């Protein structure tokens, strides 16, 4: 196998949750560039159709499936629908949310919502997809973690807890499923410019703090996550399992 083949995804089908915009959309486009057929997912049919149309215009082979990653029944039926058309060879658990409030004032219902979205979804979709992968003795699962898997900042303690749990769930999935030929790894982005971070990007004080705190001295661009995702989804990562790969400009490497 030559080096190009090691990173090729031709003939593979990739399901990416929460992929109508932001990091999920960028990863969908990136895996398509490596040859994968893409299945995007979300809860908003109109937004998904718009994203699918954009990808189609770019020459991407794509389909869209609507299901709620926080609802086990919805996930099971949605995954089964995708599998009717062909196997899910690659799963990227990307769906997530943020809510910024001092911990002492954090609403109880929002804590539950955040955990269901960031953590339960990884369990729900990972389990549903793995049950098919186990039968085939092959599969790649990439769980989107965060720089907050390792670090914390004021006002986002529940988010930090959720992403720390996703990293440990990733290790648990590896421990249970590696023997079935499945590689489960985490991809942990640092601070990236997306629709969801625009308020922080425009905050001059925060951006100045980030530039000083990050060895690379800047925000990340979402396309800079693609190489890591393709690596973890490709044959080149056949013996990489239970690993959390930080793509963060070095922010977790220094004090």
GUGUPA-176390 format. One record per residue (C-alpha): residue number from 1; residue in one letter; x, y, z. Coordinates in steps of 0.25 Angstrom, whole numbers. Layout:
% GUGUPA-176390
  seq  type   east  north     up
  NUM     A      X      Y      Z
...
END
This chain:
% GUGUPA-176390
  seq  type   east  north     up
    1     X      0      0      0
    2     X      6     13     -4
    3     X      5     26      4
    4     X     -7     32     -3
    5     X    -15     19     -1
    6     X    -12     20     14
    7     X    -20     33     14
    8     X    -31     29      4
    9     X    -46     28      7
   10     X    -51     24     -6
   11     X    -63     15     -5
   12     X    -65     18     10
   13     X    -78     24     15
   14     X    -77     35     26
   15     X    -88     39     36
   16     X    -85     53     42
   17     X    -95     58     53
   18     X    -98     72     54
   19     X    -92     75     41
   20     X   -101     86     34
   21     X    -91     96     38
   22     X    -78     99     46
   23     X    -68     89     49
   24     X    -77     77     45
   25     X    -79     83     31
   26     X    -64     86     29
   27     X    -61     71     33
   28     X    -72     66     23
   29     X    -65     74     12
   30     X    -52     70     16
   31     X    -55     55     16
   32     X    -62     56      3
   33     X    -49     62     -3
   34     X    -42     49      2
   35     X    -53     41     -6
   36     X    -63     37      4
   37     X    -78     38      2
   38     X    -84     47     12
   39     X    -97     46     21
   40     X   -100     59     28
   41     X   -109     60     40
   42     X   -117     69     48
   43     X   -131     72     53
   44     X   -134     84     44
   45     X   -138     78     30
   46     X   -138     92     23
   47     X   -124     95     28
   48     X   -119     81     25
   49     X   -124     82     11
   50     X   -117     95      9
   51     X   -104     89     13
   52     X   -106     77      4
   53     X   -109     86     -8
   54     X    -96     94     -5
   55     X    -88     81     -4
   56     X    -94     75    -17
   57     X    -91     88    -24
   58     X    -77     86    -20
   59     X    -77     72    -26
   60     X    -79     64    -13
   61     X    -86     51    -13
   62     X    -96     54     -1
   63     X   -109     50      6
   64     X   -116     56     18
   65     X   -123     49     29
   66     X   -131     56     40
   67     X   -131     50     54
   68     X   -129     55     68
   69     X   -116     51     74
   70     X   -121     52     88
   71     X   -133     43     86
   72     X   -129     28     86
   73     X   -141     23     78
   74     X   -139     34     68
   75     X   -124     31     66
   76     X   -127     16     65
   77     X   -137     18     54
   78     X   -129     28     47
   79     X   -116     20     47
   80     X   -124      8     42
   81     X   -129     16     30
   82     X   -115     20     26
   83     X   -111      6     27
   84     X   -122      2     17
   85     X   -114      9      7
   86     X   -101      4     10
   87     X    -91      2     22
   88     X    -87     14     31
   89     X    -72     12     31
   90     X    -68     25     38
   91     X    -76     32     49
   92     X    -72     46     54
   93     X    -80     49     66
   94     X    -79     65     65
   95     X    -93     70     70
   96     X    -91     79     82
   97     X    -95     92     89
   98     X    -90    102     99
   99     X    -96    110    109
  100     X    -88    121    117
  101     X    -93    124    131
  102     X    -85    125    145
  103     X    -86    111    151
  104     X    -94    116    163
  105     X   -105    121    154
  106     X   -105    110    144
  107     X   -120    106    141
  108     X   -123     91    145
  109     X   -130     89    132
  110     X   -119     94    123
  111     X   -109     85    130
  112     X   -118     73    126
  113     X   -119     79    112
  114     X   -105     81    110
  115     X   -101     67    115
  116     X   -111     60    106
  117     X   -106     68     94
  118     X    -91     67     97
  119     X    -90     54    104
  120     X   -102     45    103
  121     X   -102     47     88
  122     X    -88     41     86
  123     X    -93     29     94
  124     X   -106     28     86
  125     X   -101     29     72
  126     X    -88     22     75
  127     X    -95     10     81
  128     X   -105     10     69
  129     X    -94     10     59
  130     X    -85      1     66
  131     X    -95    -10     66
  132     X    -94    -10     51
  133     X    -79     -9     51
  134     X    -77    -20     60
  135     X    -84    -30     50
  136     X    -75    -25     39
  137     X    -63    -26     48
  138     X    -58    -12     44
  139     X    -61      3     46
  140     X    -56     17     50
  141     X    -62     25     61
  142     X    -57     39     63
  143     X    -63     47     75
  144     X    -61     62     75
  145     X    -55     66     88
  146     X    -50     80     91
  147     X    -38     87     97
  148     X    -47     88    109
  149     X    -45     73    110
  150     X    -32     76    117
  151     X    -34     91    121
  152     X    -45    100    128
  153     X    -50    114    127
  154     X    -59    122    135
  155     X    -74    120    132
  156     X    -74    107    125
  157     X    -72     97    135
  158     X    -83     87    131
  159     X    -77     88    116
  160     X    -64     85    122
  161     X    -70     73    129
  162     X    -77     68    117
  163     X    -64     68    108
  164     X    -56     62    119
  165     X    -66     51    119
  166     X    -66     49    104
  167     X    -51     47    104
  168     X    -53     36    115
  169     X    -65     30    107
  170     X    -56     29     95
  171     X    -46     21    103
  172     X    -57     12    108
  173     X    -62     10     94
  174     X    -48      6     90
  175     X    -47     -3    101
  176     X    -60    -11     98
  177     X    -60    -10     82
  178     X    -45    -10     78
  179     X    -46    -26     78
  180     X    -57    -24     67
  181     X    -47    -17     58
  182     X    -53     -3     61
  183     X    -44      9     64
  184     X    -50     19     73
  185     X    -42     32     75
  186     X    -45     47     79
  187     X    -42     59     72
  188     X    -40     71     81
  189     X    -41     85     74
  190     X    -35     97     81
  191     X    -41    111     78
  192     X    -47    111     64
  193     X    -54    122     56
  194     X    -68    117     54
  195     X    -82    123     54
  196     X    -83    119     69
  197     X    -71    126     73
  198     X    -73    139     65
  199     X    -76    147     78
  200     X    -63    143     84
  201     X    -55    145     71
  202     X    -60    160     71
  203     X    -57    162     85
  204     X    -44    169     84
  205     X    -40    166     99
  206     X    -43    151     97
  207     X    -36    150     84
  208     X    -23    157     90
  209     X    -23    148    102
  210     X    -25    136     92
  211     X    -13    140     83
  212     X     -4    142     96
  213     X     -9    129    102
  214     X     -7    120     89
  215     X      7    117     84
  216     X      2    119     70
  217     X     -3    133     73
  218     X    -17    132     66
  219     X    -30    126     64
  220     X    -31    113     57
  221     X    -38    111     43
  222     X    -48    100     42
  223     X    -40     94     30
  224     X    -28     92     39
  225     X    -36     80     45
  226     X    -38     73     33
  227     X    -24     66     32
  228     X    -26     60     46
  229     X    -40     55     43
  230     X    -36     49     30
  231     X    -24     42     37
  232     X    -33     36     48
  233     X    -43     32     38
  234     X    -33     25     29
  235     X    -25     12     28
  236     X    -13     20     33
  237     X    -19     20     47
  238     X    -22      5     47
  239     X    -14      3     61
  240     X    -18     16     67
  241     X    -29     14     77
  242     X    -34     21     89
  243     X    -25     34     86
  244     X    -29     48     88
  245     X    -23     57     77
  246     X    -22     71     80
  247     X    -22     81     69
  248     X    -21     94     77
  249     X     -9    102     72
  250     X     -1     97     85
  251     X    -10    103     95
  252     X    -11     90    104
  253     X      4     89    103
  254     X      8    101    111
  255     X      4    109    123
END
